Amino acid sequence: MQLNIDTTLFEECQAILVRELAESIRVKLLEAGIEGDKLEAVTASIAFSVASTIDDTAAVEQGGTEVHPYLTFRTADNELTHCGENSYSHEFVYDALKELFGK
């Protein structure tokens, strides 16, 4: 595998991933009967929490073992793309929510 730095492509991939995560969360909450403003608030809370965990901005530890995610995207058969540092997916949550909830 080749590891490439391409911040433009990486940002595009992050935005797509966050949008898909938020949509999946929204659908599952709708299936659970949550609607209206509560649906939007809970979707936002969960999406931000998940994105922050992926970004390694939330402490992840169990039994003394710390976990530090480092996000990459497979952008070709033998190619991984990253941005050269931790991801910042949480920054795309607001835009994804605006798109999903039409605000």
C-alpha positions in Angstrom: 0.0 0.0 0.0 1.1 3.5 -0.8 0.3 6.2 1.7 -0.3 9.6 0.1 -0.9 13.0 1.6 -3.7 14.8 -0.3 -5.6 17.2 2.0 -8.1 18.2 -0.7 -9.1 14.6 -1.4 -8.9 13.8 2.3 -11.4 16.6 3.2 -13.8 15.4 0.5 -13.7 11.9 1.9 -14.2 13.1 5.5 -17.2 15.2 4.4 -18.8 12.2 2.6 -18.1 9.9 5.6 -19.6 12.3 8.1 -22.6 12.9 6.0 -23.2 9.1 5.7 -22.7 8.6 9.5 -25.1 11.4 10.3 -27.7 10.0 7.8 -27.4 6.5 9.3 -27.8 7.8 12.8 -30.9 9.9 11.8 -32.5 6.9 10.1 -32.0 4.6 13.2 -33.4 7.3 15.5 -36.4 7.7 13.2 -36.9 4.0 13.4 -36.8 4.2 17.2 -39.6 6.8 17.1 -37.6 10.0 17.7 -38.9 13.0 15.7 -38.8 16.7 15.3 -36.3 18.9 17.2 -35.3 16.0 19.4 -34.3 14.0 16.3 -32.1 16.8 15.1 -30.5 17.3 18.6 -29.8 13.6 19.2 -28.5 13.1 15.7 -26.1 16.0 16.2 -24.9 14.8 19.5 -24.2 11.3 18.4 -22.6 12.3 15.1 -20.3 14.8 16.8 -19.4 12.2 19.4 -18.6 9.5 16.8 -16.6 12.0 14.7 -14.6 13.2 17.7 -13.7 9.6 18.6 -12.5 9.0 15.0 -10.5 12.2 15.2 -8.8 11.1 18.4 -10.1 14.1 20.2 -12.0 12.0 22.7 -10.1 9.8 25.1 -10.4 6.1 24.3 -9.0 3.7 26.9 -9.9 0.3 28.3 -8.1 -1.7 30.9 -5.0 0.6 30.7 -4.7 0.4 26.9 -5.1 3.7 25.1 -6.4 3.7 21.5 -5.5 6.5 19.1 -7.3 6.2 15.7 -5.6 7.6 12.6 -8.0 7.9 9.7 -7.1 7.1 6.1 -9.2 6.5 3.1 -8.5 3.8 0.4 -8.7 6.0 -2.7 -7.3 3.3 -5.2 -6.6 -0.4 -5.0 -3.2 0.1 -3.4 -3.4 3.6 -2.2 -4.3 5.2 1.1 -4.9 8.9 1.4 -4.4 10.9 4.6 -3.8 14.5 5.6 -0.5 14.1 7.5 -2.1 14.6 10.9 -5.1 13.5 12.9 -8.4 13.8 11.0 -10.8 16.6 11.8 -14.1 15.0 10.8 -16.0 16.7 13.6 -15.7 19.9 11.6 -17.9 18.5 8.9 -20.8 17.6 11.3 -22.5 21.0 11.2 -22.6 21.0 7.3 -23.9 17.4 7.2 -26.7 18.3 9.6 -27.6 21.4 7.7 -28.0 19.2 4.6 -30.0 16.5 6.3 -32.3 18.8 8.2 -32.6 21.5 5.6 -31.4 24.4 7.8 
